[in-house]
């Protein structure tokens, strides 16, 4: 019997997750069907209840439901509990297990695909929303120190306070970054969606710096700024999308797919 999975979001029509998981299933010989489902903004819990009743085995969760998914879970992995957000659900014996694979996906992409080891690196994490919540714990695990910058400094301070026991972390306004340099800059804001750029000062990229935008599919204003500022390496977030999907697939099916071939296929389509 074919097992059923889905990605839940709003909007969701643009999602590449069905293609990614179809490729994973093909290469590993897994009998599953994976689809994209748009949940009403006020109907996420009802959508999950319906899918469980219909026999779905699990779901991926994307914007804007990751915090709501966290609240629905009966069990949480350590990384989901640390992130306080969930992007992967496993339905098992009447329970809802929540995981967060975003951070693992980011680290795998940066270290394996981009080739930048994060140990002892100075990381600027731009943004203090759900995307930043999902990855900061894994940045500490990889050995990086983190400065969180946000237009609303209070939110950066709140996020830093939540994670201060996990590693070296500070909060900052963008203006206060003047005169500082970072080895890795990660854009976890939504500014690229509206073709905007956070007010980064000139000279913020250290020699050999990596500029990483979680958005994918086109050159964002942040990526253009990084290029103009002489960043050594510039990457979008397509690899993160594939790697976090592989983590979820492994959680569900106990088999780890090859991500390189799937990422290459997606790159060829962009």
N, C-alpha and C positions, 0 to 999 in steps of 0.2 A: 504494500500500500504506500502510495506517495505521501511523504510528510510535507506539511504546509508551513511556510514561514512568510513573513511580510515585513516591510519597513513602514512605519507610521509617522506621518508628519503633516504639516499644513503651511505652505503648499508642498506637494510631493511629486508632481508630474515630471519634474526635471531630474529626478534621482537616477543615478547610475547603479544603485545597489542591486536591482534585479539582474542587470547584465553581469555584474561582478560575481554574484552568487551562482548564477547559471554557469559561468565559466568554472567556478570552484567545484560545483557539483559534477560537471562533465569530466574534469581532469581527475577527480577522486572516485568517480563511479557511485556517487551518492544519489539516491532516488528521492528528490525533493522538488517542490515548486515554491518559488519565491516571487512575491508581488509587491507592488507599491499601493498603499491604501491611505487616502486622505481622511483624517478624522476631523470632525467639527471642532472648532476652538474650545467649545464648551462640552465636548462629548468624547474626550479621550478615554476616560475610565469606562464608559459604556462601550466604546469600540473594542477595548481590550477584553471586556467581559464577553462580548459577542464572539470574538475570535477564539477565546478559550472554550466556549460552548460548542463552537464548530470544529474543535479538535486540532487547532493550530498548535505547533510545537514550541514556537517562540517568535519573537519580533525584534527588529531593530527600531530604535526610537531616535528621531531627529527633531529639529526645531519645529515648534516651541515646547515640546512635551517632556524634555529630559528630567526636569525637576519634578513634574507631576508623576512620571514613571517611578521615580525614586520613592515617592510616598505610597505607591501601590504595592511595593514588594514585601513579601513575608520574610525573605532572606536576602542578604546582600554580601557580595564579595568585599574583601578589604579595600580594593581600589575604588569600588562604587561608594562605599561608606566614606572614604576619604574625600572623594570628589563631590559627594552629596548630590549626585546626578547620575542617571542611568541611561545608557544607550542600547543595552542588550537585555532582553527578557527571555527566560527559559521557563516554560510551563511544564511542571512535573509533579504528578501525584497530588494535585490540588493546591500546590504551592506556586508562588511566583518568585523566581530567583532573579535578582537584578545584578548586572555587571556593568562596568564602564570600560570599554576598550579603546576610547579615544586617545588616552595618554600613551598606552602601549603602541598604538598605531603611529602616533607622532614620533615617538622615540625610534621605532623600527625604521621609519622612513628617513629620518635625519641621519641616523647612525649607519644604516645598512645601504640605503639607496643613494642618499646624498653623500655619504662618506665623511660625516662630521661627528667625531666623538665628543660627547657632552661633559665628560669628566673634567672638573675644574673650570668649566666655561662660565663666563659672565653672560647671563641671558636676560634680555629685556622682553618681558611678556606684555604685549599691548592689549589692553582690555581686561575687564573684571567680571564678565558675564559667564554664561554657561560653558562656552568654549574654553575659557581660561580655567574655570573650576575643574573641567574634565582632564586637564593635562598637567597641572602644576605639581601634583604629588609624584607623577612619574618623572618629571624633570629633576626633582630632588633625588629620586632613586637612581637616576643616571649620573648623579654627582655634580649637578650644576648649582650655582647660586642664582637667585632670581630677583629681579626688580620688576614690580608690577606698575605700569603706567596707565592712567585712565583719565579721560576728560573730567569726570567727577572723582576727585581725589578720595572722597569719603568711601566710595566703593572699593577702590584699590586698597585703602587702609583696612577695610573690613575683611577683604579676601586675604590680605597678608596676615592679619590677626588670626584667622581661622587656620592658617597653615604654618605659623611660626614654630610650632613644635616639631615639624617635619624636616626643616632645613633652613638655610640662610635665605631670608626673604625680606624685602623692603618695599614700601609703597612710595610712589612719586607722582607729581604732576609732570606734564610734558615740558613745561617751562623749566623745571628744576633739573632736567636732563642736560642742559647746556654745559658743555665742557667735559662730559662723560663719554666713554666709549664702551661698546659691548661686542662680545665675540659672536653672539647669536641674537638676532632680533626676530621675534615671532609675532605676526599680526593675527591676533585672535579677536579682533573687533569686527563689527559688521560694516565698517566704513567702505570696504571694497564693493559691497553690494550697490552702493549709491555713488560709486566712482569718486569717493572722497578720500582724503589723506589726513591721518592724525598729524598734529603739529609737531613733528620731530625736528630737532635742531640739526643744523649742518655739523658734520664731523663726528657723528654718533657711531659710525661703523669703524671698529678696530681693524687693523690690518688682517687680512684673511677672514673677514667676517662673513657669516651666513645671514642672508635675509630670507625669511620663510613666511609665506602668506598661506593661511589655511584655506583661502579661496582657491579655485582651480578653473582651468579652461581658458584663461586669457591673462594678459599682463595687466595687473592692477596698478592703481596710482602708487601704492607702497612699493611694488616691485620696480616701477619706473624710477621712483625716488632713489631706491637702493642702487639701481644701475647708474644713475647720474652722480651718486655720491661715491661710487667706486667700490661697492661691496664685491667681494671676491666671488661669492656664490649666491645665486638667486634661485629660489624654488617655490612652486605653488604647492597646494595641499592635495593634489591628486594621489600621490603616493600614500599619504596619511589615510585617505578614504579607503584605498585598497587594503592597507595593512590593518586598519581597525576592523574591516570586514572579515579579514582572515582570522583575527582573534575571536570574533563572534562565531564564525563558522566552526572553529576548533572547539569552542564552548559547547556548541550544539551537537556536533558530529564526532568529536574526539579524533579528528584527522586534520592535519595542518596542510592547507593547499599551498601550491607554489604561487607566490605573488608576482614574481618578476615578469612572467609571461603575460599575466593579466594586465599589469601596469603598462607593458609595452603595447599591448593591443589597444588600450584606452588612449595612450599617447598618440598612436597612429590615427585615431579618429578625431582628435582635437584639431 
